Amino acid sequence: MKKLIYFLFLTLISLPHPDLSANTIGFIEDFSLAPDRSVILKDLIPGTKDYYYYHALHAQNQGQHGEVEKLIGLWVKR
């Protein structure tokens, strides 16, 4: 009986708790799921690593390869 109680206790504490496992959606999910990514890009702070990365990624997805090169050049200078 003691082993059964121990087993049940271990099983219960190892189950995920909905209130503890809930995470907020980060920017990468917002960016990925946005119907218009240019709108979500306005939330980024100019000059940051994320700003250059996501703007370059968006430009690449849009086929704007000249813009990608420009952004990477500015990123490297920074």
C-alpha positions as CSV (number, residue, x, y, z in Angstrom):
1,M,0.0,0.0,0.0
2,K,2.9,2.3,0.8
3,K,4.4,1.8,-2.7
4,L,1.0,2.6,-4.3
5,I,0.7,5.8,-2.4
6,Y,4.3,6.7,-3.3
7,F,3.6,5.9,-7.0
8,L,0.4,8.0,-7.0
9,F,2.2,10.9,-5.3
10,L,5.0,10.8,-7.9
11,T,2.5,10.6,-10.7
12,L,0.5,13.5,-9.5
13,I,3.5,15.8,-9.0
14,S,4.9,15.0,-12.4
15,L,1.7,15.9,-14.3
16,P,1.7,19.3,-16.0
17,H,-0.1,22.0,-14.2
18,P,-2.0,24.3,-16.5
19,D,-1.4,27.4,-14.5
20,L,2.4,26.8,-14.2
21,S,3.1,25.6,-17.8
22,A,1.3,28.5,-19.6
23,N,3.8,30.7,-21.4
24,T,3.2,34.0,-23.1
25,I,3.6,34.2,-26.8
26,G,6.9,35.8,-27.7
27,F,7.7,38.0,-30.6
28,I,8.8,35.1,-32.9
29,E,5.3,33.6,-32.6
30,D,3.7,37.0,-33.2
31,F,5.8,37.6,-36.2
32,S,5.3,34.1,-37.6
33,L,1.5,34.2,-37.2
34,A,0.9,37.8,-38.2
35,P,-1.3,38.3,-41.3
36,D,0.6,41.5,-42.0
37,R,4.2,41.2,-40.7
38,S,5.0,44.8,-41.5
39,V,2.6,45.9,-38.8
40,I,4.2,43.7,-36.1
41,L,7.7,44.9,-37.1
42,K,6.8,48.4,-35.8
43,D,7.0,47.0,-32.3
44,L,10.8,46.5,-32.6
45,I,13.3,49.1,-31.4
46,P,15.4,50.5,-34.2
47,G,19.1,49.6,-33.9
48,T,18.6,46.4,-31.9
49,K,19.7,43.0,-33.1
50,D,16.1,41.8,-33.3
51,Y,15.2,44.9,-35.4
52,Y,17.7,44.1,-38.0
53,Y,17.1,40.3,-38.0
54,Y,13.4,40.4,-38.4
55,H,13.4,43.3,-40.9
56,A,15.9,41.4,-43.0
57,L,13.9,38.2,-42.7
58,H,10.8,40.0,-43.8
59,A,12.5,41.6,-46.7
60,Q,14.0,38.3,-47.7
61,N,10.5,36.7,-47.6
62,Q,9.2,39.5,-49.8
63,G,12.0,38.9,-52.3
64,Q,13.5,42.3,-51.6
65,H,17.1,41.2,-51.8
66,G,18.6,44.7,-52.1
67,E,16.9,45.7,-48.9
68,V,18.3,42.6,-47.2
69,E,21.8,43.6,-48.2
70,K,21.2,47.1,-47.0
71,L,20.0,45.9,-43.6
72,I,22.8,43.5,-43.1
73,G,25.3,46.2,-44.0
74,L,23.8,48.5,-41.4
75,W,23.7,45.7,-38.9
76,V,27.4,44.9,-39.4
77,K,28.3,48.6,-39.0
78,R,26.4,48.7,-35.7
